[in-house]
Amino acid sequence: MTVSEPTVPVSIAELFTIGIGPSSSHTVGPMRAARRFAALAAADQLPVRVRCTLHGSLALTGRGHATDTAVLLGLAGWEPETIDPDAVPAIVAGIRESGRLPLDGATEIAFDEARDLVLDPSFLADHPNGMVFEAVFADGDRLTRRYASIGGGAIVEAGAPARQTNVSLRHDFASAAELLALGKDRSLTIAEIVRANEEAWRPAAETDALLDRVHQAMSACIDRGLTQDGVLPGGLGVRRRARALHDRLNARGGPIEPADVFEWVSLWALAVNEENAAGGRVVTAPTNGAAGVIPAVLRYYTTFVPGADAAGVRRFLYTAAAIGLLYKKRASISAAEMGCQGEVGVACSMAAAGLAAVLGASNMQVENAAEIGMEHNLGLTCDPVGGLVQIPCIERNTMGAVKAINAAYLALRGDGAHIVSLDAVIETMRQTGVDMQSRYKETSQGGLAVNVVEC
């Protein structure tokens, strides 16, 4: 059974969140769950023991996705939005070496990782990314909570009251068809529809400022990735390539040739996903595993499109968000449920729509661009070698970014009319994800994850 909340309004602030790598579902989500449980466990009396059991995909690829590190950080009171990525190794080493855990950032309790952090490959019934936390108190009482990390860093607590459902959106939509009808009936662009809807949570100017911060974080991630060198952690021996590629592109001099554009786009995606693989600061867009696609296409817009400005960047992100929200409502952005079509495929679809919008596309052309972006990612598996978000994940983002740009221009060359609708392609992605065998959905039990090791 898939854990989802299709009837609950989702804000753009939940789609683009600033956190740390390497995975939104396996790092950011578990860190948030552990932080929530730690605060709950330490609220009244201090427990003598806290235990976490990671299930399914979280267990099978947890070490490579730094899920173990994320749980330790969350239990110690840290949050992905505010922790300094450079401080993580020392914090985790201190817990492991001392055998003491500052629960919720306060009083220390004994913590034996071998005993208290269990990786159980069995799948829980509600979601492939399940985790169970238990606190034991001196009087023998126990506190247990079960969470699911449902993609993009979002978590759901089993048995918890439903999220607030009385949020009233000005232009509510649950499908691409409804979105297009709203735009036509009310003479609004897709970006204007989403911006107005966000006023259910905050004034429009605050949402604009939020998107400015998101763009700044995306840009900072690219720029940092261009300066870093060395081997990525995890044992595969994958070397960072972005810095050397950046140096070679800059050394060419002269005017940029048309073919160079895609090298620059690929470079920017590489830079982001190398940062993500190293546990750096990234923006879930809509996930960490696909974090390089939208920033790379945005950098394409601001670098190569005449007249690009801050308002255009916001229009790009508002439009991309509309598409991402449809995938969250009608399917899933979790690779453990959908495979990589739910991560890089969705990011490609979002980026294609955003770019088309700032290039002057109509709403119908935007919808077409989003459809093209996903249609040619259908069936994309998630088969990370060694359980690490490196091979094929980093290069896959470069392909997603290039596809998104191509999709946007293909849509612009048409009039918006097309046979396959975005709603149809989202439903096809969902059905494909359901049919896809679990070994191809972020478990490292099939595909490249098996064959590369055997070679």
Secondary structure by P-SEA (a helix, b strand, c coil): cccccccccccccccbbbbbcccccccaaaaaaaaaaaaaaaccccccbbbbbbcccccccccccaaaaaaaaaaaccccccccccaaaaaaaaaaaaccccccccccccccccccbbbbccccccccbbbbbbbbccccbbbbbbbbbccccccccccccccccccccccccccaaaaaaaaaaacccaaaaaaaaacccccaaaaaaaaaaaaaaaaaaaaaaaaccccccccccccccaaaaaaaaaaccccccccaaaaaaaaaaaaaaaaaaacccccccccccccaaaaaaaaaaacccccccaaaaaaaaaaaaaaaaaaaacccccccccccccaaaaaaaaaaaaaaaaacccaaaaaaaaaaaaaaaccccccccccccccaaaaaaaaaaaaaaaaaaaaaaccccccccaaaaaaaaaaaaaacccccccccccccccccccc
